[in-house]
């Protein structure tokens, strides 16, 4: 039998929409000290935004050939069709990676993915070095995804027709339950007293050995996040999901939907940002991300938005063979007004 030390380690980065997984991975790449890292990115939506963002980082430890996007739906539902063949292909390369980093969709359950490392095709070649769950501490501080298992159980007992609590809270619970390390991101947006409360709330619902680390803008390096040596696929009994604990094995995302808005070039960056902030507040949008073309700007503007906050930066120049355009993935709960949102985003600020 192949020992864990002889297998290629894989780190699973999970967390809710907008928690900061991609930023965390960028910091891993920048501090990898020459380690060759392969990335598997499971994008929720029709446009592989996160993969493009990471390809723009230009880091020598991760070339474009080392990035694989799985955009056919939640990775936990497409293990056999997408994930296993991807890992098999990576293992078959002559230049095998030193480490694999997997960024799950914000809606993916980590448990089925970890369990997949026991599949015969890959179990002797790779191991789960650790599961890292990224938490938006500012969102938790506002009570958006509070974790109270006792209250969930009491609510279920009081209503015989209730199969489970809010899917957002359930997903948050499952990501914490599977974690070997929890990153409380965006701590700069939370007061010290409230952050201490958030830390206590999180710690009350996880295994005692799980570490909780604070972070500002995902600013943690590879030495902290990689090399945990957990072998998580071997102890799934302590990482059971909500549905598994309740005797269910099904999983769907009927409560969420996403669509892509294709727009032209925008005349002014600040007006675009103000418009996006308004849309996030008024249109029941959970997350919005993508690229924008701004008039007279030679570089592409990356947009990452969640809640009322919009973050942007210019990542690279538009290539000569590219059409300068704006593409935004909109993610929200089922029932989004596609036409209304697209019309609002376009407004009179899109000039082409």
VMD Tcl script that draws the C-alpha trace (Angstrom):
set ca {
  {0.00 0.00 0.00}
  {1.27 3.49 -0.86}
  {1.88 5.64 2.22}
  {0.47 9.14 2.54}
  {3.98 10.59 2.32}
  {4.43 9.05 -1.15}
  {1.15 10.39 -2.49}
  {0.71 13.81 -4.07}
  {-1.09 16.02 -1.51}
  {-4.26 17.90 -2.44}
  {-5.73 20.81 -0.52}
  {-9.46 21.49 -0.86}
  {-10.43 25.15 -0.49}
  {-14.10 25.51 0.30}
  {-16.33 28.28 1.57}
  {-19.45 30.23 0.88}
  {-19.94 32.60 -2.04}
  {-17.64 35.58 -1.80}
  {-15.71 34.38 1.23}
  {-12.39 35.00 -0.52}
  {-11.26 31.59 -1.80}
  {-9.70 32.88 -5.02}
  {-7.77 35.62 -3.22}
  {-6.46 33.05 -0.75}
  {-5.26 30.86 -3.63}
  {-3.50 33.81 -5.27}
  {-1.57 34.29 -2.03}
  {-0.69 30.58 -1.96}
  {0.77 30.84 -5.46}
  {2.78 33.92 -4.58}
  {4.35 32.18 -1.56}
  {4.82 28.68 -2.96}
  {8.64 28.98 -3.09}
  {8.97 27.19 -6.40}
  {6.57 24.35 -5.60}
  {4.66 23.30 -8.71}
  {0.96 23.66 -7.97}
  {-1.91 22.39 -10.11}
  {-5.28 24.08 -9.68}
  {-8.68 22.50 -10.17}
  {-11.42 25.11 -10.14}
  {-15.11 24.27 -9.91}
  {-16.94 27.35 -11.09}
  {-20.66 27.74 -10.38}
  {-22.03 29.46 -13.47}
  {-21.50 29.44 -17.21}
  {-18.38 31.59 -17.25}
  {-15.07 30.47 -15.73}
  {-14.23 33.71 -13.99}
  {-12.01 32.35 -11.23}
  {-9.81 30.42 -13.64}
  {-9.24 33.54 -15.72}
  {-8.37 35.55 -12.63}
  {-5.77 32.98 -11.59}
  {-4.35 32.74 -15.10}
  {-3.73 36.46 -14.93}
  {-1.52 36.17 -11.86}
  {1.55 35.32 -13.93}
  {3.08 33.22 -11.17}
  {5.86 30.88 -12.27}
  {4.67 28.13 -9.94}
  {1.40 27.79 -11.81}
  {1.25 28.06 -15.59}
  {-1.97 28.07 -17.60}
  {-1.40 24.37 -18.32}
  {-1.63 23.69 -14.59}
  {-5.15 25.14 -14.31}
  {-8.19 22.96 -14.93}
  {-11.73 24.32 -14.77}
  {-14.74 22.11 -14.09}
  {-17.71 24.21 -15.15}
  {-20.30 21.46 -15.66}
  {-21.97 21.93 -12.31}
  {-21.23 21.27 -8.67}
  {-18.12 19.11 -8.33}
  {-19.77 16.99 -5.64}
  {-22.43 15.93 -8.17}
  {-20.03 15.27 -11.09}
  {-17.22 13.35 -9.36}
  {-17.21 10.41 -11.77}
  {-17.65 12.44 -14.94}
  {-15.35 15.38 -14.24}
  {-13.18 15.15 -11.13}
  {-11.79 11.60 -11.33}
  {-10.76 11.91 -15.02}
  {-9.11 15.26 -14.23}
  {-7.04 13.81 -11.39}
  {-6.14 10.78 -13.52}
  {-4.94 13.06 -16.30}
  {-2.80 15.09 -13.88}
  {-1.24 11.90 -12.51}
  {-0.45 10.74 -16.04}
  {1.63 13.80 -16.88}
  {5.42 13.58 -17.06}
  {5.64 16.82 -15.07}
  {3.37 15.82 -12.22}
  {2.55 18.60 -9.75}
  {4.05 18.82 -6.27}
  {0.68 19.80 -4.82}
  {-2.90 20.08 -6.05}
  {-5.20 22.88 -4.89}
  {-8.93 22.44 -5.50}
  {-11.22 25.45 -5.27}
  {-14.78 24.24 -4.93}
  {-17.84 26.14 -6.02}
  {-19.37 28.23 -3.26}
  {-22.30 25.79 -3.36}
  {-20.37 22.51 -3.25}
  {-20.55 20.08 -0.37}
  {-16.95 19.12 0.49}
  {-17.76 15.67 1.89}
  {-18.44 13.86 -1.44}
  {-15.31 15.38 -2.94}
  {-13.11 14.22 -0.05}
  {-14.68 10.77 -0.25}
  {-13.81 10.59 -3.96}
  {-10.12 10.31 -3.06}
  {-10.89 6.72 -2.02}
  {-11.85 5.78 -5.58}
  {-9.63 2.93 -6.90}
  {-8.38 4.99 -9.85}
  {-6.66 7.59 -7.66}
  {-6.45 6.42 -4.04}
  {-2.86 5.16 -4.35}
  {-1.60 8.35 -5.98}
  {-3.19 11.34 -4.19}
  {-4.38 12.20 -0.71}
  {-6.33 15.05 0.86}
  {-3.65 17.05 2.67}
  {-6.39 19.09 4.31}
  {-9.72 20.86 3.87}
  {-9.55 24.63 4.32}
  {-12.87 26.44 4.79}
  {-12.89 30.19 4.17}
  {-15.49 32.16 6.13}
  {-16.63 35.72 5.48}
  {-16.37 36.89 9.08}
  {-18.13 40.16 8.26}
  {-21.16 38.29 6.91}
  {-21.30 36.01 9.94}
  {-20.98 39.03 12.23}
  {-24.11 40.42 10.56}
  {-26.00 37.18 11.22}
  {-26.36 36.19 7.57}
  {-25.08 32.65 8.00}
  {-25.21 32.07 11.74}
  {-24.48 28.49 12.86}
  {-26.65 27.14 15.68}
  {-27.07 23.40 15.42}
  {-29.28 23.14 18.50}
  {-31.72 25.72 17.11}
  {-31.79 23.85 13.79}
  {-32.65 20.59 15.52}
  {-35.35 22.23 17.65}
  {-36.93 23.85 14.60}
  {-37.01 20.48 12.83}
  {-38.70 18.81 15.78}
  {-41.33 21.55 15.94}
  {-42.30 21.17 12.28}
  {-42.79 17.61 10.99}
  {-42.94 18.88 7.40}
  {-39.50 20.46 7.62}
  {-36.75 18.33 6.06}
  {-33.93 20.77 6.74}
  {-33.26 24.35 7.67}
  {-32.35 27.14 5.26}
  {-30.01 25.66 2.60}
  {-27.56 28.49 3.16}
  {-27.19 27.65 6.83}
  {-27.02 23.94 6.08}
  {-24.26 24.43 3.53}
  {-22.31 26.61 5.96}
  {-22.65 23.90 8.60}
  {-21.36 21.21 6.23}
  {-18.33 23.24 5.16}
  {-17.36 23.80 8.79}
  {-17.94 20.15 9.67}
  {-15.50 18.97 7.01}
  {-12.74 21.50 7.70}
  {-9.27 20.88 9.06}
  {-8.56 24.61 9.13}
  {-10.99 27.55 9.11}
  {-9.95 30.95 7.82}
  {-11.92 33.87 9.24}
  {-11.40 36.23 6.32}
  {-12.16 39.98 6.15}
  {-11.43 40.50 9.84}
  {-10.61 44.14 9.07}
  {-14.33 44.70 8.54}
  {-15.31 43.45 12.02}
  {-14.74 45.01 15.44}
  {-12.50 43.12 17.87}
  {-15.40 42.34 20.21}
  {-17.67 41.05 17.45}
  {-14.82 39.06 15.90}
  {-14.26 37.32 19.25}
  {-17.96 36.40 19.28}
  {-17.78 35.07 15.71}
  {-14.73 33.01 16.64}
  {-16.57 31.57 19.63}
  {-19.67 30.77 17.55}
  {-17.58 28.94 14.93}
  {-15.50 27.08 17.51}
  {-18.64 25.82 19.24}
  {-19.70 23.76 16.21}
  {-16.46 22.20 14.95}
  {-14.06 19.42 15.95}
  {-11.65 20.38 18.71}
  {-8.53 19.81 16.57}
  {-9.60 22.26 13.85}
  {-7.57 25.47 13.77}
  {-9.22 28.88 13.28}
  {-7.04 31.60 11.79}
  {-7.89 35.26 11.11}
  {-7.03 36.80 7.74}
  {-7.26 40.14 5.98}
  {-7.84 39.77 2.24}
  {-6.79 36.10 2.37}
  {-3.27 37.11 3.37}
  {-1.91 33.73 4.46}
  {0.99 31.98 2.76}
  {1.53 28.46 1.50}
  {3.56 27.38 4.53}
  {0.50 27.86 6.73}
  {-2.08 26.28 4.44}
  {-0.22 23.46 2.70}
  {1.46 20.45 4.27}
  {-1.13 19.66 6.93}
  {-0.74 15.94 6.21}
  {-4.23 15.05 7.40}
  {-5.27 12.33 4.93}
  {-8.87 13.50 5.30}
  {-10.31 10.79 3.06}
  {-9.50 8.28 5.81}
  {-11.65 9.80 8.56}
  {-14.94 10.67 6.90}
  {-16.89 9.38 9.90}
  {-16.08 12.62 11.74}
  {-16.89 14.82 8.73}
  {-20.48 13.84 8.04}
  {-22.72 16.31 6.25}
  {-26.06 17.50 7.55}
  {-27.94 15.16 5.19}
  {-25.75 12.20 6.13}
  {-26.42 12.75 9.82}
  {-30.14 12.88 9.04}
  {-30.07 9.74 6.86}
  {-30.29 11.48 3.47}
  {-27.78 11.27 0.62}
  {-29.34 13.54 -1.98}
  {-28.03 16.98 -2.76}
  {-29.28 19.62 -5.15}
  {-28.98 23.31 -5.81}
  {-32.56 24.13 -6.71}
  {-32.47 27.09 -4.36}
  {-29.75 28.83 -6.42}
  {-29.29 29.92 -9.98}
  {-26.76 31.81 -12.03}
  {-26.62 33.46 -15.42}
  {-24.15 35.46 -17.49}
  {-24.72 39.07 -18.50}
  {-22.84 40.04 -21.66}
  {-22.40 43.77 -22.07}
  {-20.21 46.12 -24.05}
  {-17.65 48.66 -22.98}
  {-18.44 51.02 -20.10}
  {-17.76 54.74 -20.30}
  {-16.73 55.30 -16.68}
  {-15.41 52.99 -13.95}
  {-16.89 54.84 -10.99}
  {-20.37 54.92 -12.48}
  {-20.10 51.19 -13.15}
  {-19.17 50.52 -9.51}
  {-22.01 52.67 -8.18}
  {-24.44 50.84 -10.44}
  {-23.19 47.45 -9.29}
  {-23.54 48.43 -5.63}
  {-27.14 49.46 -6.25}
  {-27.88 46.20 -8.06}
  {-26.41 44.14 -5.22}
  {-28.65 45.92 -2.75}
  {-31.88 45.91 -4.73}
  {-31.93 42.84 -6.97}
  {-31.60 39.85 -4.58}
  {-28.11 39.10 -5.91}
  {-25.86 37.03 -3.64}
  {-22.71 37.32 -5.72}
  {-21.55 39.08 -8.88}
  {-18.17 38.66 -10.53}
  {-16.51 38.96 -13.89}
  {-14.62 41.33 -16.18}
  {-15.40 44.79 -17.47}
  {-14.04 46.85 -20.33}
  {-13.68 50.56 -19.48}
  {-13.33 53.18 -22.21}
  {-9.78 54.48 -22.72}
  {-8.39 51.89 -20.27}
  {-5.96 49.41 -21.89}
  {-6.36 46.85 -19.09}
  {-9.21 44.51 -18.16}
  {-11.09 45.34 -14.94}
  {-11.77 42.34 -12.66}
  {-14.97 42.67 -10.61}
  {-15.65 40.67 -7.43}
  {-18.79 41.60 -5.49}
  {-20.71 40.12 -2.57}
  {-23.24 41.76 -0.29}
  {-22.81 45.53 -0.43}
  {-19.05 45.35 -1.17}
  {-17.52 45.59 -4.63}
  {-13.82 44.96 -5.19}
  {-12.05 45.70 -8.47}
  {-8.55 45.69 -9.92}
  {-6.95 45.78 -13.36}
  {-5.27 42.42 -13.97}
  {-3.81 42.57 -17.49}
  {-3.98 44.33 -20.85}
  {-6.61 43.30 -23.35}
  {-5.08 41.03 -25.99}
  {-5.17 42.02 -29.63}
  {-7.37 39.03 -30.50}
  {-9.94 39.78 -27.76}
  {-13.16 41.73 -28.10}
  {-13.29 44.45 -25.45}
  {-16.49 43.54 -23.65}
  {-18.00 43.10 -20.21}
  {-19.03 39.67 -18.90}
  {-20.55 39.28 -15.45}
  {-21.76 36.12 -13.68}
  {-24.79 36.85 -11.49}
  {-25.52 34.34 -8.70}
  {-28.57 34.42 -6.46}
  {-31.44 32.46 -5.06}
  {-33.94 30.99 -7.51}
  {-36.31 33.54 -9.02}
  {-33.86 36.21 -10.16}
  {-35.28 38.67 -12.68}
  {-32.81 38.00 -15.49}
  {-34.11 40.64 -17.91}
  {-34.56 43.23 -15.18}
  {-31.04 42.73 -13.83}
  {-29.46 42.77 -17.26}
  {-31.32 45.93 -18.20}
  {-30.38 47.60 -14.94}
  {-26.70 46.68 -15.29}
  {-26.60 47.97 -18.84}
  {-28.52 51.17 -18.22}
  {-27.17 54.16 -20.12}
  {-23.59 53.53 -19.03}
  {-22.76 50.76 -21.45}
  {-21.59 52.54 -24.60}
  {-21.21 49.63 -27.00}
}
mol new
graphics top color blue
foreach p $ca { graphics top sphere $p radius 0.5 }
foreach p [lrange $ca 0 end-1] q [lrange $ca 1 end] { graphics top cylinder $p $q radius 0.2 }
display resetview
